[in-house]
């Protein structure tokens, strides 16, 4: 998913310096991940609050 979005990782991409666009793209990726992996729905982009049970 991330590799398809050059604005997230390629400094030469025109949208790379645009934080709002990158935040939107990250949000879209997060929705896809949360849909595919419901156990990861507690992840909030740096503000996590979850307990791991092993």
ABEGO torsion letter per residue (X at the ends): XAAABAAAABAABAAAABAAAAAAAAAAAAAAAAAABAAAAABAGGBBBBBBBX
